[in-house]
Every structure is written in structure tokens, then in C-alpha cells.
Amino acid sequence: MSLKRRGSQLADPVYQLTILNDSLHSQVPAFEATLATHGYEGLTSVSIETLQINLGKMCNQVCRHCHVDAGPDRREIMTQETLQECLRAIDSHHINRVDLTGGAPEMNPQFEWFVSEVRGRGVHVVDRCNLTILLANGFTHLPDFLAHHEVEVVASLPCYLEENCDAQRGNGVFEKSIRALQLLNERGYGSEPSELILSLVYNPVGPSLPPDQPKLERDYREQLQSRFGISFNRLYTITNMPISRFLEDLLQSGRYEEYLERLHRAFNPASVDHLMCRSTLSVDWRGYLYDCDFNQMLDLPISVPSARHIRDFDAAALQSRSIVTGMYCYGCTAGAGSSCQGALVRDSN
């Protein structure tokens, strides 16, 4: 079955957790046990620097690796009322970074209003953009809007080769992505001395770890500049997490156990102190709170029962909470580590 169909058993977070937690205990120890061997008695958050908000699961693309299971058929969209609650949390705790995700976050009808409200508070905004949305009917004005509000664009481009990119994201996506990047460059994104930040995101096509981030960034920069005249500020490498559509691919190819073992073997204790969950709070389209985007997709709420919705935001209780972990967390601690801002450590040895 395909996770693109809502009736798929693998679309059920409970079923995914059963696979993750039960199938490999004889080969791979629980993530908490590995932490303990390196002196960590679980994970706790240390601050709330970033509010990462999922504006909805609607997207104009259907990508093979998508852990959100997003697509054009999804109708889950954050309401303006919930976004107002997010603004109240931002104001009460003086959060300085808001990270907007989806789906395609731009497809939320309140996207532009919310960005304007957050930027009006002097808060840094990140738009996690799939690039092709910038060419879609009704959205072609967005490059100007994003530039006007000085929104950082974090754009998914899993490879600088058309064949590899389209294999993961769909036929024709690479060509559209290149055009969208050129439009952003024309508005000042990705070049000095402009303050308009354009970051690219790489994730592997298959069940392997990302290569060295600085080296790959140099390759991207050379290829995109020489072939298309495109410039950008930085490249983030992100490990594919064994959940949702990517989990389905692993199971269908018979490589799930191999992949989880690979992640475990590559566990890097130096990554633990830098994990995104320790300074980020994730908000789903309904307003419920999670330690990270992956816990959100697996429906694993935060460990503070009294503050599990954005309307009950309690900074004192949330910024020192115990973090809910699982086998999939090996994806964030493998090699150089992985987060929404790329590799966590420079040296994975």
C-alpha cells in the first residue's frame, strides 16, 4: 500500500511506532539505552529559542521522503485563531525565531498575514519552501513578498542533478526549482552584501547518511553557479528519518533493518548537546505541542500534560521539560548529526 492513500496502515502513527519499537531490539538497543552508555540520563530541553510551526499538510508536491505525508489531497490547515495563539506565545516569551513548515506553508491562506505579524515584531522568520510553489498559480508574487519582509528561505533541493532530484520529488521538479532559485536570486537572495538569506537542503535519495556537509556545499556551489548562475548562502544536509513515506520505502525494499543498524553504528555522542529538540518547540496544525517535527508526525506529545497546546503555553514548564525519544532519534545523532539546520558537528569521528 502507499502512504499517499489515507487508508494505508503505514499512515497510522501507532503502527509506525510498533514497527520502530518492536522489530529490532535484538540488534539495535533502545535510543535511551545508547544515551545512557554515554552518560546521558535521557534528554531535557534547555531553552525555547525557536517556535517551529506546521501551517498545514497541504502541498503541491508528493515527495518520496516526506515524513509529513503531505500532498495536494491533504486539507489540514492551521486556523487564524490558532495562529493568534502562536503570536501570544511569541510575545509572552520573546521568542526570536519562527520556523514555518508544511506541507507547503505558503498554501495556508493566513501565511502572508502571519509572516507580516511576526516580522512586525522584529522576529526572524524562516520559510521552508519547496521552491515549485513559487511558480504555481496564485503564488508567483511570493518572491517579492518574502524579500520585502526579509524572510529567510530554506529551500529543498535534494541534488544538483536533475535525474536524482526528480527521482525523489517528481518529474519536472528540478527544472522548476532552478527557475524558482533564479527568481529569488534576482530579488537579492543568496548573494553578498544582501541580508536576504537563501539556504538549500540536501537529503539522500536512498538509505544512506548524508556526505560531509562543507564538501557537499562546495560541490553545490560550483555546480549551480557554473551551470545556472545560481548563488546561495549555505547548504544543510539532513538525514532521512525512518518514518512515514521513507519508512514505507525501506520496508518495501527490505532495507529497514539495514538502515536502522547503520544509524545506530554511526551514533555520535558529540551531537547530543546540539540536538534541535533541546531549543525548539514544534507546533502542529491544530496547535498541539511536540518536542520536534518527527514526534509531531508520530503523535508523541510533549511530557508536560498541563501545556500540550499552544493556548496553554508555559515557558517555565516547557523550557526544562523531559524530551520524548524513540528509535528514530538515531537519525538525528548519526555521523555529523542532523537537524533542520543541517549537520550538528563538524567532525563525525
C-alpha atoms as one frame of an Amber mdcrd trajectory, in Angstrom:
protein
   0.000   0.000   0.000   1.063   3.594  -0.481   1.205   6.179   2.253  -0.157
   8.620  -0.302  -3.535   6.981   0.284  -5.119   7.899   3.569  -6.265   4.329
   4.226  -2.743   2.937   4.335  -1.880   1.121   7.562   1.554   2.723   7.478
  -0.084   6.150   7.625  -1.115   5.297  11.203   1.432   6.726  13.732   0.669
   3.926  16.201   1.505   1.287  13.601   4.745   3.086  12.694   5.772   3.211
  16.337   5.086  -0.506  16.680   7.496  -1.192  13.829  10.127   1.193  15.188
   9.961  -0.035  18.769   9.475  -3.779  18.389  11.234  -5.095  15.322  14.915
  -4.587  16.088  15.505  -4.765  19.815  17.783  -7.772  19.425  20.101  -5.896
  17.042  19.736  -2.231  17.997  19.360  -1.094  21.616  16.718   1.450  22.549
  17.874   5.007  21.921  17.617   5.782  25.649  19.989   2.874  26.411  22.584
   4.219  23.983  22.300   7.653  25.576  22.861   6.062  28.993  26.060   4.357
  27.861  27.407   7.816  27.051  26.381   9.346  30.366  23.029  10.865  29.464
  20.035  10.115  31.662  17.565  10.940  28.915  17.254  14.295  27.175  15.965
  17.563  28.559  15.334  20.868  26.843  17.429  23.852  27.853  15.581  26.748
  26.194  12.897  27.727  23.684  14.712  29.727  21.049  12.681  28.572  18.042
   8.977  28.016  17.553   8.585  25.664  14.593   5.030  25.873  13.289   3.447
  23.432  10.849   0.914  25.547   8.958  -0.743  22.502   7.408  -0.221  19.362
   5.380  -1.442  20.668   2.042   1.312  20.680  -0.591   1.599  20.968  -4.345
   4.103  18.088  -4.385   4.224  14.459  -3.242   7.842  13.641  -2.328   9.039
  10.092  -1.644  10.947  11.025   1.506   8.262  13.275   3.036   7.828  12.485
   6.737   4.753  14.731   6.863   2.926  12.627   4.242   1.936  15.928   2.637
   0.229  16.341  -0.722  -2.471  18.100  -2.757  -5.162  15.887  -1.216  -4.468
  16.994   2.363  -6.835  19.535   3.904  -5.321  20.006   7.368  -4.680  23.756
   7.718  -3.869  25.859  10.802  -6.588  28.417  11.501  -6.112  32.108  12.177
  -7.344  31.541  15.734  -4.509  29.078  16.393  -2.026  31.408  14.738  -3.178
  34.142  17.117  -2.334  31.792  19.993   1.125  31.344  18.477   1.558  35.120
  18.412   0.608  35.314  22.086   3.270  32.709  22.902   5.859  34.577  20.855
   5.035  37.795  22.685   4.991  36.258  26.156   8.348  34.507  25.863  10.110
  36.869  23.441  10.858  34.029  21.016  13.314  35.307  18.422  12.944  32.730
  15.648   9.814  31.335  13.954  10.292  28.412  11.564   7.348  27.833   9.199
   6.843  24.360   7.744   4.182  22.290   5.997   3.298  20.766   3.556   3.883
  23.895   1.638   3.442  26.532   4.371   2.680  29.155   1.725  -0.564  27.333
   0.857  -2.089  28.285   4.202  -4.428  31.236   3.416  -3.099  33.051   6.506
   0.574  32.689   5.543   1.174  36.268   4.432  -0.816  37.791   7.299   1.084
  35.715   9.839   4.512  36.459   8.356   3.684  40.173   8.406   2.618  39.954
  12.057   5.739  38.074  13.147   8.153  40.258  11.200   6.409  43.335  12.585
   7.581  42.134  15.995  11.186  42.020  14.782  11.252  38.219  14.968  13.305
  36.250  12.441  11.135  34.130  10.119  12.195  31.035   8.193  10.077  29.761
   5.303  10.738  26.098   4.468   9.935  26.312   0.791   9.720  23.524  -1.788
  10.547  26.134  -4.483   7.992  24.918  -7.043   5.210  26.662  -5.113   6.766
  29.977  -6.189   5.785  29.183  -9.805   2.263  27.957  -9.071  -0.811  29.967
 -10.000  -1.724  32.330  -7.192   1.724  32.246  -5.617   4.004  33.923  -8.169
   4.063  37.131  -6.100   5.726  35.334  -3.176   9.376  36.001  -4.120   8.642
  39.732  -3.822   6.669  39.246  -0.602   9.397  37.172   1.028  12.105  39.634
   0.022  10.092  42.626   1.243   9.702  41.050   4.689  13.306  39.756   4.758
  12.197  36.173   5.317  14.940  33.557   5.298  14.171  30.957   2.636  15.245
  27.379   3.345  14.697  25.547   0.086  14.662  21.823  -0.580  16.958  20.752
  -3.410  17.976  17.131  -2.766  20.513  17.090  -5.589  22.078  19.396  -8.162
  21.499  16.672 -10.783  18.101  16.614 -12.461  17.752  12.820 -12.512  18.359
  12.388  -8.790  16.171  15.332  -7.798  13.221  14.227  -9.915  13.536  10.634
  -8.680  12.820  11.867  -5.165  10.428  14.743  -5.783   8.693  14.055  -9.107
   9.232  14.653 -12.815   9.917  18.252 -13.756  10.580  19.408 -10.196  14.269
  20.089 -10.774  13.660  22.422 -13.710  11.028  24.364 -11.763  13.262  24.518
  -8.701  16.103  26.020 -10.718  13.781  28.691 -12.111  12.496  29.495  -8.620
  16.050  29.844  -7.297  16.849  32.230 -10.123  13.797  34.313  -9.221  14.987
  34.506  -5.621  18.498  35.470  -6.765  17.009  38.252  -8.892  15.474  39.717
  -5.739  18.774  39.658  -3.879  18.600  36.312  -2.141  21.798  34.342  -1.665
  24.430  36.923  -2.548  26.616  39.372  -0.629  26.114  42.000   0.680  22.368
  41.322   0.666  20.879  40.266   4.010  18.331  38.043   2.260  19.346  34.522
   3.292  18.843  31.582   0.928  19.742  28.161   2.293  19.460  24.867   0.428
  18.611  21.477   1.908  20.075  18.162   0.793  18.850  14.776   1.900  19.958
  11.410   0.484  17.861   9.735  -2.190  18.152   6.317  -0.503  19.036   4.655
   2.815  22.401   6.263   3.390  23.857   9.033   5.541  24.494  12.478   4.061
  28.070  13.171   2.967  30.309  15.771   4.597  28.309  18.999   4.651  31.097
  21.542   3.908  32.390  19.468   0.984  28.924  18.965  -0.464  28.209  22.672
  -0.096  31.280  23.426  -2.208  30.074  20.969  -4.859  26.587  22.505  -4.894
  28.009  25.999  -5.124  30.261  25.113  -8.053  27.607  23.166  -9.960  24.739
  25.619  -9.508  26.864  28.670 -10.278  28.603  27.256 -13.352  25.507  25.658
 -14.878  22.713  28.023 -13.867  24.296  31.166 -12.409  22.686  30.444  -9.021
  24.157  31.581  -5.701  23.094  30.707  -2.154  24.317  31.292   1.390  24.604
  27.812   2.901  23.716  24.166   2.431  22.122  21.972   5.093  22.444  18.190
   4.984  19.558  16.327   6.628  19.287  12.598   7.336  16.136  10.834   6.155
  14.116   9.718   9.175  12.679   6.172   9.146   9.057   7.273   9.452   6.064
   7.798   7.132   6.805   7.513   3.372  10.505   6.831   3.823   9.695   4.046
   6.292   7.383   2.556   3.689  10.153   2.653   1.084  12.555   0.955   3.498
  10.078  -1.826   4.282   9.157  -2.397   0.651  12.823  -2.617  -0.356  13.693
  -4.866   2.602  16.289  -2.379   3.862  14.658  -1.110   7.051  16.792  -3.179
   9.439  19.940  -2.366   7.477  19.197   1.349   7.682  18.423   1.432  11.397
  21.572  -0.551  12.127  23.552   1.921  10.037  22.150   4.837  12.025  22.963
   3.086  15.301  26.540   2.262  14.283  27.063   5.905  13.349  25.784   7.265
  16.688  27.896  10.294  17.570  27.746  11.411  21.227  29.137  14.808  20.220
  25.822  15.565  18.514  23.649  15.143  21.609  24.244  18.544  23.202  23.343
  20.258  19.922  20.095  18.434  19.134  17.374  20.691  17.783  14.779  19.411
  20.251  16.701  20.957  23.139  15.975  24.521  21.985  12.932  24.158  19.708
   9.224  23.674  20.301   7.146  22.178  17.490   3.507  23.178  16.912   1.163
  21.080  14.747  -1.625  22.491  12.569  -4.131  22.051  15.424  -1.925  23.894
  17.915  -0.654  20.883  19.865   2.955  20.951  21.057   5.754  18.449  20.427
   9.476  18.193  21.056  10.227  18.016  17.347   8.647  17.731  13.932   9.183
  13.955  13.920   7.431  13.432  17.264   4.631  15.533  15.826   4.185  13.185
  12.875   4.222  10.168  15.209   1.695  11.872  17.503   4.003  11.778  20.533
   3.095  14.834  22.639   5.427  16.664  24.992   5.919  15.376  28.532   4.154
  18.336  30.199   0.428  17.429  30.389  -0.604  20.896  31.532   0.891  22.635
  28.485   0.241  20.418  25.492  -1.496  23.085  23.412  -0.184  26.469  22.315
  -3.064  28.184  24.149  -1.608  26.758  27.397   1.938  27.882  26.615   4.004
  27.924  29.826   7.622  28.845  29.178   8.797  27.950  32.684   7.460  24.399
  32.422   8.342  23.848  28.775  11.927  25.066  28.603  13.224  22.436  31.037
  10.968  19.528  30.037  11.998  15.913  29.521  12.160  15.139  25.795  10.258
  12.170  24.376  12.621   9.954  22.348  12.464   6.792  20.254  14.380   4.595
  17.825  14.015   7.159  15.024  16.146   9.584  17.109  19.198   7.697  15.852
  18.651   9.648  12.633  19.491  12.916  14.403  22.614  11.596  16.143  24.254
   9.640  13.316  27.556  10.806  11.870  27.789  14.577  11.926  24.267  14.729
  13.350  21.162  16.086  11.683  18.696  18.869  12.374  16.543  21.328  10.457
  19.694  23.481  10.367  21.864  20.741   8.951  24.846  18.933  10.453  25.311
  19.386  14.198  29.068  18.824  14.426  31.889  19.485  12.032  33.684  16.209
  12.591  31.727  12.954  12.840  34.707  10.896  14.046
